[in-house]
Amino acid sequence: MDTLNSFSNRDFELGEVLKPTTLPLCDPAPMLSFAGRLYCFTGIFNFGQRKHCEQAIADRGGASGGLSQKTEVLVIGAYATESWKHSSFGDKIVKATGWRDQGLPISIVAESHWASFL
């Protein structure tokens, strides 16, 4: 794998940028605010490590943690594999989508949308 990476100048561990059409994102994407809101992050982020994403929320008066029925926004990182449904972070997406379909007020947004509000 290291040899292939050196030839291709590509990091296979990160995967590829997800195509928005492959994800169950809110459409239209909602306006985001941070103070007093509960966020959850899943996937791999352009912004940096998950702790940096969580710190950005805390710096703006919000909180972040694991996915629960109290989560208001699930942010999906920009990098993953095409088989996101079968990956570990896909479980969060599937669970959040199910809750949203049941009427819970959870927004599912792409990292790029979330970052545009920072």
MOPAC internal coordinates of N, CA, C and O (Angstrom, degrees):
PM7 1SCF
backbone

  N    0.0000 0     0.00 0     0.00 0    0    0    0
  C    1.4447 1     0.00 0     0.00 0    1    0    0
  C    1.5259 1   110.65 1     0.00 0    2    1    0
  O    1.2310 1   120.76 1   138.97 1    3    2    1
  N    1.3333 1   116.16 1   -41.03 1    3    2    1
  C    1.4606 1   119.49 1   178.56 1    5    3    2
  C    1.5257 1   111.52 1   -59.79 1    6    5    3
  O    1.2310 1   120.64 1   139.77 1    7    6    5
  N    1.3357 1   116.38 1   -40.23 1    7    6    5
  C    1.4605 1   120.33 1   178.43 1    9    7    6
  C    1.5215 1   110.82 1   -63.13 1   10    9    7
  O    1.2310 1   120.38 1   134.56 1   11   10    9
  N    1.3336 1   116.89 1   -45.44 1   11   10    9
  C    1.4652 1   119.99 1   178.09 1   13   11   10
  C    1.5229 1   111.13 1   -61.72 1   14   13   11
  O    1.2310 1   120.63 1   137.45 1   15   14   13
  N    1.3289 1   116.40 1   -42.55 1   15   14   13
  C    1.4602 1   119.67 1   178.51 1   17   15   14
  C    1.5143 1   111.53 1   -60.72 1   18   17   15
  O    1.2310 1   120.10 1   139.33 1   19   18   17
  N    1.3320 1   117.41 1   -40.67 1   19   18   17
  C    1.4603 1   119.57 1  -178.87 1   21   19   18
  C    1.5236 1   111.60 1   -67.03 1   22   21   19
  O    1.2310 1   120.09 1   144.71 1   23   22   21
  N    1.3327 1   117.43 1   -35.29 1   23   22   21
  C    1.4652 1   120.49 1   178.16 1   25   23   22
  C    1.5190 1   111.77 1   -73.09 1   26   25   23
  O    1.2310 1   120.68 1   140.68 1   27   26   25
  N    1.3077 1   116.31 1   -39.32 1   27   26   25
  C    1.4620 1   119.88 1  -172.76 1   29   27   26
  C    1.5195 1   113.29 1   -92.99 1   30   29   27
  O    1.2310 1   120.53 1   166.40 1   31   30   29
  N    1.3258 1   116.59 1   -13.60 1   31   30   29
  C    1.4628 1   120.99 1  -177.08 1   33   31   30
  C    1.5201 1   110.51 1    56.67 1   34   33   31
  O    1.2310 1   120.90 1  -143.20 1   35   34   33
  N    1.3217 1   115.89 1    36.80 1   35   34   33
  C    1.4529 1   122.14 1  -179.10 1   37   35   34
  C    1.5193 1   109.08 1  -126.95 1   38   37   35
  O    1.2310 1   120.58 1   -40.51 1   39   38   37
  N    1.3088 1   116.49 1   139.49 1   39   38   37
  C    1.4545 1   121.59 1   178.24 1   41   39   38
  C    1.5269 1   108.34 1   -94.92 1   42   41   39
  O    1.2310 1   120.05 1   -79.23 1   43   42   41
  N    1.3204 1   117.52 1   100.77 1   43   42   41
  C    1.4523 1   121.67 1  -176.97 1   45   43   42
  C    1.5225 1   112.61 1   -68.05 1   46   45   43
  O    1.2310 1   119.59 1   159.00 1   47   46   45
  N    1.3158 1   118.38 1   -21.00 1   47   46   45
  C    1.4567 1   120.77 1   179.44 1   49   47   46
  C    1.5177 1   111.43 1   -65.24 1   50   49   47
  O    1.2310 1   120.20 1   144.79 1   51   50   49
  N    1.3258 1   117.22 1   -35.21 1   51   50   49
  C    1.4532 1   120.00 1  -178.28 1   53   51   50
  C    1.5162 1   112.38 1   -73.52 1   54   53   51
  O    1.2310 1   119.77 1   151.64 1   55   54   53
  N    1.2899 1   118.04 1   -28.36 1   55   54   53
  C    1.4504 1   120.35 1  -175.48 1   57   55   54
  C    1.5107 1   108.98 1    87.29 1   58   57   55
  O    1.2310 1   120.83 1    34.12 1   59   58   57
  N    1.3112 1   116.01 1  -145.88 1   59   58   57
  C    1.4500 1   119.94 1  -178.78 1   61   59   58
  C    1.5099 1   109.47 1  -128.73 1   62   61   59
  O    1.2310 1   120.87 1   -15.34 1   63   62   61
  N    1.3247 1   115.94 1   164.66 1   63   62   61
  C    1.4544 1   119.21 1   176.65 1   65   63   62
  C    1.5170 1   107.37 1   -66.80 1   66   65   63
  O    1.2310 1   121.52 1   -51.86 1   67   66   65
  N    1.3217 1   114.69 1   128.14 1   67   66   65
  C    1.4615 1   119.17 1  -179.18 1   69   67   66
  C    1.5163 1   110.55 1   -69.13 1   70   69   67
  O    1.2310 1   120.86 1   -38.45 1   71   70   69
  N    1.3033 1   115.95 1   141.55 1   71   70   69
  C    1.4462 1   121.13 1   174.81 1   73   71   70
  C    1.5283 1   107.06 1   -83.08 1   74   73   71
  O    1.2310 1   119.45 1   -53.95 1   75   74   73
  N    1.3304 1   118.65 1   126.05 1   75   74   73
  C    1.4567 1   120.35 1  -176.38 1   77   75   74
  C    1.5236 1   114.10 1   -52.35 1   78   77   75
  O    1.2310 1   120.03 1   149.63 1   79   78   77
  N    1.3238 1   117.56 1   -30.37 1   79   78   77
  C    1.4588 1   119.73 1  -177.95 1   81   79   78
  C    1.5159 1   112.53 1   -70.13 1   82   81   79
  O    1.2310 1   119.31 1   165.51 1   83   82   81
  N    1.3250 1   118.93 1   -14.49 1   83   82   81
  C    1.4583 1   120.82 1   179.76 1   85   83   82
  C    1.5144 1   111.95 1   -88.55 1   86   85   83
  O    1.2310 1   119.96 1   176.51 1   87   86   85
  N    1.3224 1   117.68 1    -3.49 1   87   86   85
  C    1.4564 1   121.92 1  -175.90 1   89   87   86
  C    1.5248 1   111.59 1  -115.12 1   90   89   87
  O    1.2310 1   120.21 1   -30.42 1   91   90   89
  N    1.3309 1   117.20 1   149.58 1   91   90   89
  C    1.4690 1   120.36 1   178.69 1   93   91   90
  C    1.5364 1   111.78 1   -84.36 1   94   93   91
  O    1.2310 1   120.71 1  -122.13 1   95   94   93
  N    1.3277 1   116.25 1    57.87 1   95   94   93
  C    1.4573 1   121.20 1  -178.93 1   97   95   94
  C    1.5242 1   110.51 1   -74.02 1   98   97   95
  O    1.2310 1   120.72 1   -27.37 1   99   98   97
  N    1.3233 1   116.24 1   152.63 1   99   98   97
  C    1.4577 1   120.77 1   175.09 1  101   99   98
  C    1.5271 1   108.75 1   -64.90 1  102  101   99
  O    1.2310 1   121.19 1   -45.44 1  103  102  101
  N    1.3121 1   115.33 1   134.56 1  103  102  101
  C    1.4542 1   120.53 1  -179.58 1  105  103  102
  C    1.5293 1   108.16 1  -136.45 1  106  105  103
  O    1.2310 1   120.14 1   -72.22 1  107  106  105
  N    1.3025 1   117.33 1   107.78 1  107  106  105
  C    1.4563 1   127.39 1    10.34 1  109  107  106
  C    1.5336 1   111.27 1   -79.29 1  110  109  107
  O    1.2310 1   121.42 1   -24.35 1  111  110  109
  N    1.3101 1   114.88 1   155.65 1  111  110  109
  C    1.4617 1   120.36 1   178.24 1  113  111  110
  C    1.5335 1   108.41 1   -67.09 1  114  113  111
  O    1.2310 1   120.11 1   -43.49 1  115  114  113
  N    1.3265 1   117.39 1   136.51 1  115  114  113
  C    1.4598 1   120.58 1  -175.85 1  117  115  114
  C    1.5268 1   112.98 1   -78.54 1  118  117  115
  O    1.2310 1   121.27 1   -20.19 1  119  118  117
  N    1.3259 1   115.18 1   159.81 1  119  118  117
  C    1.4595 1   120.77 1   168.79 1  121  119  118
  C    1.5185 1   105.77 1   -68.94 1  122  121  119
  O    1.2310 1   120.00 1   -37.74 1  123  122  121
  N    1.3210 1   117.61 1   142.26 1  123  122  121
  C    1.4593 1   121.10 1  -179.22 1  125  123  122
  C    1.5173 1   110.53 1  -115.62 1  126  125  123
  O    1.2310 1   121.51 1   -39.11 1  127  126  125
  N    1.3217 1   114.71 1   140.89 1  127  126  125
  C    1.4594 1   122.08 1   171.14 1  129  127  126
  C    1.5223 1   106.33 1  -129.77 1  130  129  127
  O    1.2310 1   120.13 1   -11.12 1  131  130  129
  N    1.3065 1   117.36 1   168.88 1  131  130  129
  C    1.4611 1   119.37 1  -172.61 1  133  131  130
  C    1.5252 1   114.38 1  -121.39 1  134  133  131
  O    1.2310 1   120.05 1   139.56 1  135  134  133
  N    1.3119 1   117.50 1   -40.44 1  135  134  133
  C    1.4614 1   120.54 1  -174.95 1  137  135  134
  C    1.5271 1   110.86 1   -57.93 1  138  137  135
  O    1.2310 1   121.24 1   -57.34 1  139  138  137
  N    1.3304 1   115.24 1   122.66 1  139  138  137
  C    1.4540 1   121.27 1   177.00 1  141  139  138
  C    1.5186 1   115.91 1    73.75 1  142  141  139
  O    1.2310 1   119.84 1  -172.51 1  143  142  141
  N    1.3095 1   117.90 1     7.49 1  143  142  141
  C    1.4673 1   121.32 1  -177.84 1  145  143  142
  C    1.5206 1   110.06 1  -102.48 1  146  145  143
  O    1.2310 1   120.93 1   -28.24 1  147  146  145
  N    1.3366 1   115.83 1   151.76 1  147  146  145
  C    1.4623 1   122.09 1  -178.04 1  149  147  146
  C    1.5304 1   109.89 1  -108.40 1  150  149  147
  O    1.2310 1   120.98 1   -59.21 1  151  150  149
  N    1.3289 1   115.73 1   120.79 1  151  150  149
  C    1.4596 1   123.80 1  -178.76 1  153  151  150
  C    1.5286 1   110.56 1  -111.61 1  154  153  151
  O    1.2310 1   121.59 1   -25.61 1  155  154  153
  N    1.3283 1   114.56 1   154.39 1  155  154  153
  C    1.4573 1   121.95 1   171.42 1  157  155  154
  C    1.5266 1   106.75 1  -134.41 1  158  157  155
  O    1.2310 1   120.53 1   -36.36 1  159  158  157
  N    1.3117 1   116.60 1   143.64 1  159  158  157
  C    1.4602 1   122.13 1  -179.20 1  161  159  158
  C    1.5184 1   109.52 1  -117.55 1  162  161  159
  O    1.2310 1   121.28 1   -37.13 1  163  162  161
  N    1.3337 1   115.16 1   142.87 1  163  162  161
  C    1.4549 1   119.84 1   176.08 1  165  163  162
  C    1.5171 1   109.23 1  -145.15 1  166  165  163
  O    1.2310 1   120.43 1   -35.80 1  167  166  165
  N    1.3145 1   116.78 1   144.20 1  167  166  165
  C    1.4564 1   121.25 1  -179.76 1  169  167  166
  C    1.5187 1   111.86 1   100.46 1  170  169  167
  O    1.2310 1   121.30 1    18.03 1  171  170  169
  N    1.3305 1   115.11 1  -161.97 1  171  170  169
  C    1.4616 1   123.30 1  -178.99 1  173  171  170
  C    1.5250 1   106.45 1  -118.14 1  174  173  171
  O    1.2310 1   121.00 1   -44.64 1  175  174  173
  N    1.3258 1   115.70 1   135.36 1  175  174  173
  C    1.4593 1   121.11 1  -167.97 1  177  175  174
  C    1.5218 1   114.10 1  -112.98 1  178  177  175
  O    1.2310 1   121.20 1   -38.67 1  179  178  177
  N    1.3323 1   115.31 1   141.33 1  179  178  177
  C    1.4568 1   122.45 1   169.55 1  181  179  178
  C    1.5172 1   109.82 1   -65.12 1  182  181  179
  O    1.2310 1   120.40 1   144.38 1  183  182  181
  N    1.3199 1   116.83 1   -35.62 1  183  182  181
  C    1.4619 1   123.50 1  -176.26 1  185  183  182
  C    1.5253 1   111.76 1   -59.61 1  186  185  183
  O    1.2310 1   120.68 1   148.79 1  187  186  185
  N    1.3127 1   116.31 1   -31.21 1  187  186  185
  C    1.4593 1   121.60 1  -178.90 1  189  187  186
  C    1.5133 1   110.14 1   140.04 1  190  189  187
  O    1.2310 1   120.94 1    16.44 1  191  190  189
  N    1.3117 1   115.81 1  -163.56 1  191  190  189
  C    1.4528 1   120.12 1   179.58 1  193  191  190
  C    1.5297 1   110.11 1   -64.41 1  194  193  191
  O    1.2310 1   121.17 1   -23.67 1  195  194  193
  N    1.3282 1   115.36 1   156.33 1  195  194  193
  C    1.4587 1   120.50 1  -178.82 1  197  195  194
  C    1.5332 1   111.52 1   -54.71 1  198  197  195
  O    1.2310 1   120.10 1   142.08 1  199  198  197
  N    1.3153 1   117.42 1   -37.92 1  199  198  197
  C    1.4729 1   119.27 1  -179.81 1  201  199  198
  C    1.5245 1   111.02 1   -62.16 1  202  201  199
  O    1.2310 1   119.78 1   149.63 1  203  202  201
  N    1.3272 1   118.02 1   -30.37 1  203  202  201
  C    1.4689 1   120.84 1   177.15 1  205  203  202
  C    1.5297 1   110.54 1   -72.36 1  206  205  203
  O    1.2310 1   120.74 1   141.52 1  207  206  205
  N    1.3148 1   116.19 1   -38.48 1  207  206  205
  C    1.4729 1   120.25 1   176.07 1  209  207  206
  C    1.5205 1   109.81 1   -63.12 1  210  209  207
  O    1.2310 1   120.55 1   134.66 1  211  210  209
  N    1.3140 1   116.56 1   -45.34 1  211  210  209
  C    1.4610 1   121.46 1   180.00 1  213  211  210
  C    1.5306 1   111.04 1   -63.95 1  214  213  211
  O    1.2310 1   120.43 1   142.61 1  215  214  213
  N    1.3196 1   116.77 1   -37.39 1  215  214  213
  C    1.4667 1   120.38 1   178.09 1  217  215  214
  C    1.5254 1   110.75 1   -65.88 1  218  217  215
  O    1.2310 1   120.01 1   143.09 1  219  218  217
  N    1.3288 1   117.58 1   -36.91 1  219  218  217
  C    1.4662 1   121.19 1   178.05 1  221  219  218
  C    1.5316 1   110.29 1   -61.43 1  222  221  219
  O    1.2310 1   120.25 1   143.07 1  223  222  221
  N    1.3257 1   117.13 1   -36.93 1  223  222  221
  C    1.4652 1   121.49 1   177.12 1  225  223  222
  C    1.5375 1   109.34 1   -68.64 1  226  225  223
  O    1.2310 1   120.51 1   131.96 1  227  226  225
  N    1.3272 1   116.63 1   -48.04 1  227  226  225
  C    1.4650 1   121.09 1  -179.06 1  229  227  226
  C    1.5324 1   111.09 1   -60.17 1  230  229  227
  O    1.2310 1   120.23 1   141.16 1  231  230  229
  N    1.3241 1   117.16 1   -38.84 1  231  230  229
  C    1.4641 1   121.68 1   179.60 1  233  231  230
  C    1.5268 1   111.82 1   -63.06 1  234  233  231
  O    1.2310 1   120.57 1   159.12 1  235  234  233
  N    1.3233 1   116.52 1   -20.88 1  235  234  233
  C    1.4601 1   121.95 1  -178.26 1  237  235  234
  C    1.5293 1   111.91 1  -106.71 1  238  237  235
  O    1.2310 1   120.51 1  -166.85 1  239  238  237
  N    1.3342 1   116.64 1    13.15 1  239  238  237
  C    1.4586 1   120.64 1   174.20 1  241  239  238
  C    1.5100 1   115.96 1    89.40 1  242  241  239
  O    1.2310 1   120.15 1  -172.04 1  243  242  241
  N    1.3219 1   117.32 1     7.96 1  243  242  241
  C    1.4579 1   120.48 1   179.48 1  245  243  242
  C    1.5132 1   111.17 1  -101.52 1  246  245  243
  O    1.2310 1   121.21 1     3.64 1  247  246  245
  N    1.3071 1   115.29 1  -176.36 1  247  246  245
  C    1.4635 1   121.76 1   178.39 1  249  247  246
  C    1.5191 1   108.45 1  -133.41 1  250  249  247
  O    1.2310 1   121.07 1   -20.29 1  251  250  249
  N    1.3156 1   115.56 1   159.71 1  251  250  249
  C    1.4701 1   120.28 1   176.85 1  253  251  250
  C    1.5111 1   108.47 1  -143.51 1  254  253  251
  O    1.2310 1   121.55 1   -21.39 1  255  254  253
  N    1.3121 1   114.64 1   158.61 1  255  254  253
  C    1.4540 1   120.03 1  -179.86 1  257  255  254
  C    1.5144 1   109.80 1  -179.46 1  258  257  255
  O    1.2310 1   121.39 1    19.66 1  259  258  257
  N    1.3113 1   114.95 1  -160.34 1  259  258  257
  C    1.4523 1   120.57 1   179.30 1  261  259  258
  C    1.5150 1   111.30 1   -70.25 1  262  261  259
  O    1.2310 1   120.81 1   -17.50 1  263  262  261
  N    1.3154 1   116.06 1   162.50 1  263  262  261
  C    1.4565 1   121.40 1  -179.74 1  265  263  262
  C    1.5215 1   110.08 1   -71.20 1  266  265  263
  O    1.2310 1   120.92 1   -51.14 1  267  266  265
  N    1.3170 1   115.85 1   128.86 1  267  266  265
  C    1.4620 1   121.96 1   174.79 1  269  267  266
  C    1.5271 1   107.71 1  -146.45 1  270  269  267
  O    1.2310 1   120.93 1    -5.65 1  271  270  269
  N    1.3055 1   115.84 1   174.35 1  271  270  269
  C    1.4654 1   119.03 1   178.79 1  273  271  270
  C    1.5230 1   112.18 1   -69.65 1  274  273  271
  O    1.2310 1   119.86 1   172.36 1  275  274  273
  N    1.3144 1   117.87 1    -7.64 1  275  274  273
  C    1.4661 1   122.22 1   175.82 1  277  275  274
  C    1.5269 1   111.88 1   -91.39 1  278  277  275
  O    1.2310 1   120.29 1   168.76 1  279  278  277
  N    1.3412 1   117.04 1   -11.24 1  279  278  277
  C    1.4689 1   121.16 1   179.03 1  281  279  278
  C    1.5229 1   108.84 1   -61.83 1  282  281  279
  O    1.2310 1   121.20 1   -45.94 1  283  282  281
  N    1.3343 1   115.31 1   134.06 1  283  282  281
  C    1.4645 1   119.77 1   179.88 1  285  283  282
  C    1.5249 1   112.74 1   -99.37 1  286  285  283
  O    1.2310 1   120.47 1   149.81 1  287  286  285
  N    1.3484 1   116.70 1   -30.19 1  287  286  285
  C    1.4640 1   120.69 1  -178.87 1  289  287  286
  C    1.5232 1   109.48 1  -139.68 1  290  289  287
  O    1.2310 1   120.96 1   -53.62 1  291  290  289
  N    1.3258 1   115.77 1   126.38 1  291  290  289
  C    1.4617 1   122.17 1   171.70 1  293  291  290
  C    1.5192 1   106.74 1  -104.08 1  294  293  291
  O    1.2310 1   120.63 1   -58.57 1  295  294  293
  N    1.3315 1   116.40 1   121.43 1  295  294  293
  C    1.4614 1   122.26 1  -179.74 1  297  295  294
  C    1.5252 1   107.76 1  -104.56 1  298  297  295
  O    1.2310 1   120.87 1   -55.17 1  299  298  297
  N    1.3290 1   115.95 1   124.83 1  299  298  297
  C    1.4611 1   121.99 1  -179.35 1  301  299  298
  C    1.5199 1   109.12 1  -100.78 1  302  301  299
  O    1.2310 1   120.81 1   -57.20 1  303  302  301
  N    1.3287 1   116.06 1   122.80 1  303  302  301
  C    1.4525 1   122.03 1   179.93 1  305  303  302
  C    1.5203 1   112.33 1   -60.31 1  306  305  303
  O    1.2310 1   121.20 1   -24.69 1  307  306  305
  N    1.3091 1   115.31 1   155.31 1  307  306  305
  C    1.4661 1   122.06 1  -174.96 1  309  307  306
  C    1.5282 1   113.53 1   -69.56 1  310  309  307
  O    1.2310 1   120.11 1   154.80 1  311  310  309
  N    1.3435 1   117.39 1   -25.20 1  311  310  309
  C    1.4558 1   119.33 1  -174.73 1  313  311  310
  C    1.5192 1   112.03 1  -110.12 1  314  313  311
  O    1.2310 1   121.55 1   -45.73 1  315  314  313
  N    1.2813 1   114.65 1   134.27 1  315  314  313
  C    1.4664 1   121.55 1   176.99 1  317  315  314
  C    1.5152 1   107.16 1  -168.87 1  318  317  315
  O    1.2310 1   120.93 1     6.64 1  319  318  317
  N    1.2790 1   115.83 1  -173.36 1  319  318  317
  C    1.4617 1   119.21 1   175.46 1  321  319  318
  C    1.5108 1   107.86 1  -102.99 1  322  321  319
  O    1.2310 1   120.28 1   -16.36 1  323  322  321
  N    1.3055 1   117.07 1   163.64 1  323  322  321
  C    1.4522 1   121.87 1   178.11 1  325  323  322
  C    1.5247 1   112.05 1   -60.08 1  326  325  323
  O    1.2310 1   120.12 1   154.52 1  327  326  325
  N    1.3045 1   117.38 1   -25.48 1  327  326  325
  C    1.4652 1   120.79 1  -177.88 1  329  327  326
  C    1.5306 1   110.72 1   -92.26 1  330  329  327
  O    1.2310 1   120.21 1  -134.02 1  331  330  329
  N    1.3246 1   117.21 1    45.98 1  331  330  329
  C    1.4549 1   121.43 1  -175.43 1  333  331  330
  C    1.5190 1   112.55 1   -57.08 1  334  333  331
  O    1.2310 1   119.52 1   148.05 1  335  334  333
  N    1.3264 1   118.52 1   -31.95 1  335  334  333
  C    1.4691 1   120.61 1  -178.87 1  337  335  334
  C    1.5201 1   112.05 1   -63.28 1  338  337  335
  O    1.2310 1   120.74 1   156.77 1  339  338  337
  N    1.3311 1   116.19 1   -23.23 1  339  338  337
  C    1.4576 1   120.69 1  -176.44 1  341  339  338
  C    1.5259 1   112.61 1  -104.10 1  342  341  339
  O    1.2310 1   120.57 1  -172.30 1  343  342  341
  N    1.3250 1   116.52 1     7.70 1  343  342  341
  C    1.4589 1   120.17 1   179.78 1  345  343  342
  C    1.5256 1   109.66 1   -98.71 1  346  345  343
  O    1.2310 1   120.75 1    -9.23 1  347  346  345
  N    1.3145 1   116.17 1   170.77 1  347  346  345
  C    1.4641 1   119.85 1  -177.96 1  349  347  346
  C    1.5246 1   111.58 1   -64.03 1  350  349  347
  O    1.2310 1   119.41 1   141.88 1  351  350  349
  N    1.3391 1   118.73 1   -38.12 1  351  350  349
  C    1.4608 1   118.70 1   179.57 1  353  351  350
  C    1.5174 1   111.76 1   -76.98 1  354  353  351
  O    1.2310 1   119.79 1   164.39 1  355  354  353
  N    1.3359 1   118.01 1   -15.61 1  355  354  353
  C    1.4585 1   120.99 1   176.54 1  357  355  354
  C    1.5154 1   112.43 1   -63.78 1  358  357  355
  O    1.2310 1   120.44 1   150.67 1  359  358  357
  N    1.3314 1   116.77 1   -29.33 1  359  358  357
  C    1.4637 1   120.56 1   178.14 1  361  359  358
  C    1.5256 1   111.00 1   -60.00 1  362  361  359
  O    1.2310 1   120.16 1   138.87 1  363  362  361
  N    1.3178 1   117.30 1   -41.13 1  363  362  361
  C    1.4631 1   120.50 1   178.84 1  365  363  362
  C    1.5241 1   110.74 1   -64.90 1  366  365  363
  O    1.2310 1   120.83 1   138.16 1  367  366  365
  N    1.3267 1   116.01 1   -41.84 1  367  366  365
  C    1.4614 1   120.22 1  -178.79 1  369  367  366
  C    1.5311 1   109.96 1   -63.90 1  370  369  367
  O    1.2310 1   120.49 1   134.28 1  371  370  369
  N    1.3163 1   116.67 1   -45.72 1  371  370  369
  C    1.4681 1   121.13 1  -179.55 1  373  371  370
  C    1.5294 1   110.02 1   -62.74 1  374  373  371
  O    1.2310 1   120.14 1   135.37 1  375  374  373
  N    1.3281 1   117.34 1   -44.63 1  375  374  373
  C    1.4648 1   121.48 1  -179.63 1  377  375  374
  C    1.5273 1   110.54 1   -63.15 1  378  377  375
  O    1.2310 1   120.23 1   133.52 1  379  378  377
  N    1.3461 1   117.17 1   -46.48 1  379  378  377
  C    1.4687 1   120.73 1  -179.37 1  381  379  378
  C    1.5261 1   110.99 1   -64.06 1  382  381  379
  O    1.2310 1   120.41 1   141.52 1  383  382  381
  N    1.3192 1   116.83 1   -38.48 1  383  382  381
  C    1.4631 1   120.42 1   178.36 1  385  383  382
  C    1.5234 1   110.26 1   -63.18 1  386  385  383
  O    1.2310 1   120.47 1   137.84 1  387  386  385
  N    1.3166 1   116.70 1   -42.16 1  387  386  385
  C    1.4614 1   120.74 1   177.86 1  389  387  386
  C    1.5172 1   111.76 1   -61.14 1  390  389  387
  O    1.2310 1   120.46 1   135.75 1  391  390  389
  N    1.3274 1   116.73 1   -44.25 1  391  390  389
  C    1.4691 1   120.54 1   178.53 1  393  391  390
  C    1.5186 1   111.01 1   -63.88 1  394  393  391
  O    1.2310 1   120.73 1   138.34 1  395  394  393
  N    1.3354 1   116.20 1   -41.66 1  395  394  393
  C    1.4667 1   120.03 1   178.97 1  397  395  394
  C    1.5198 1   110.08 1   -62.10 1  398  397  395
  O    1.2310 1   120.31 1   138.24 1  399  398  397
  N    1.3371 1   117.00 1   -41.76 1  399  398  397
  C    1.4593 1   121.57 1   178.93 1  401  399  398
  C    1.5276 1   111.65 1   -64.33 1  402  401  399
  O    1.2310 1   120.46 1   152.39 1  403  402  401
  N    1.3308 1   116.72 1   -27.61 1  403  402  401
  C    1.4651 1   121.66 1   178.00 1  405  403  402
  C    1.5309 1   112.21 1   -83.14 1  406  405  403
  O    1.2310 1   120.53 1   176.65 1  407  406  405
  N    1.3200 1   116.60 1    -3.35 1  407  406  405
  C    1.4566 1   120.43 1   176.74 1  409  407  406
  C    1.5118 1   116.10 1   102.81 1  410  409  407
  O    1.2310 1   119.80 1  -178.51 1  411  410  409
  N    1.3280 1   117.99 1     1.49 1  411  410  409
  C    1.4665 1   118.72 1   176.16 1  413  411  410
  C    1.5291 1   109.11 1   -70.50 1  414  413  411
  O    1.2310 1   120.47 1   -37.65 1  415  414  413
  N    1.3277 1   116.71 1   142.35 1  415  414  413
  C    1.4733 1   120.26 1  -176.44 1  417  415  414
  C    1.5247 1   112.95 1   -81.93 1  418  417  415
  O    1.2310 1   120.27 1  -109.32 1  419  418  417
  N    1.3158 1   117.09 1    70.68 1  419  418  417
  C    1.4647 1   121.50 1   177.45 1  421  419  418
  C    1.5226 1   108.64 1  -115.63 1  422  421  419
  O    1.2310 1   121.35 1   -50.57 1  423  422  421
  N    1.3211 1   115.01 1   129.43 1  423  422  421
  C    1.4620 1   120.65 1   177.18 1  425  423  422
  C    1.5174 1   108.66 1   -97.63 1  426  425  423
  O    1.2310 1   120.78 1   -39.55 1  427  426  425
  N    1.3255 1   116.11 1   140.45 1  427  426  425
  C    1.4606 1   122.21 1   177.08 1  429  427  426
  C    1.5255 1   106.46 1  -117.20 1  430  429  427
  O    1.2310 1   121.12 1   -63.20 1  431  430  429
  N    1.3372 1   115.46 1   116.80 1  431  430  429
  C    1.4595 1   120.03 1  -174.37 1  433  431  430
  C    1.5312 1   110.91 1  -131.00 1  434  433  431
  O    1.2310 1   121.51 1   -23.31 1  435  434  433
  N    1.3076 1   114.72 1   156.69 1  435  434  433
  C    1.4549 1   121.90 1   175.93 1  437  435  434
  C    1.5270 1   110.19 1   -79.71 1  438  437  435
  O    1.2310 1   121.00 1   -26.19 1  439  438  437
  N    1.3126 1   115.69 1   153.81 1  439  438  437
  C    1.4636 1   120.59 1   177.67 1  441  439  438
  C    1.5277 1   111.42 1   -53.44 1  442  441  439
  O    1.2310 1   119.84 1   137.41 1  443  442  441
  N    1.3175 1   117.91 1   -42.59 1  443  442  441
  C    1.4654 1   120.76 1  -177.16 1  445  443  442
  C    1.5252 1   110.83 1   -60.69 1  446  445  443
  O    1.2310 1   119.99 1   141.55 1  447  446  445
  N    1.3294 1   117.63 1   -38.45 1  447  446  445
  C    1.4664 1   121.10 1   178.72 1  449  447  446
  C    1.5302 1   109.29 1   -67.33 1  450  449  447
  O    1.2310 1   120.39 1   132.07 1  451  450  449
  N    1.3283 1   116.85 1   -47.93 1  451  450  449
  C    1.4657 1   121.60 1   178.91 1  453  451  450
  C    1.5250 1   110.91 1   -56.90 1  454  453  451
  O    1.2310 1   120.58 1   132.73 1  455  454  453
  N    1.3309 1   116.49 1   -47.27 1  455  454  453
  C    1.4726 1   121.24 1  -177.05 1  457  455  454
  C    1.5218 1   112.05 1   -63.65 1  458  457  455
  O    1.2310 1   119.84 1   151.28 1  459  458  457
  N    1.3254 1   117.90 1   -28.72 1  459  458  457
  C    1.4534 1   120.44 1  -179.56 1  461  459  458
  C    1.5216 1   112.29 1   -68.07 1  462  461  459
  O    1.2310 1   119.69 1   164.34 1  463  462  461
  N    1.3247 1   118.20 1   -15.66 1  463  462  461
  C    1.4523 1   122.05 1   179.09 1  465  463  462
  C    1.5265 1   113.60 1   -97.19 1  466  465  463
  O    1.2310 1   120.43 1   174.70 1  467  466  465
  N    1.3124 1   116.79 1    -5.30 1  467  466  465
  C    1.4750 1   119.77 1  -178.44 1  469  467  466
  C    1.5202 1   110.92 1   -73.27 1  470  469  467
  O    1.2310 1   120.10 1   180.00 1  471  470  469

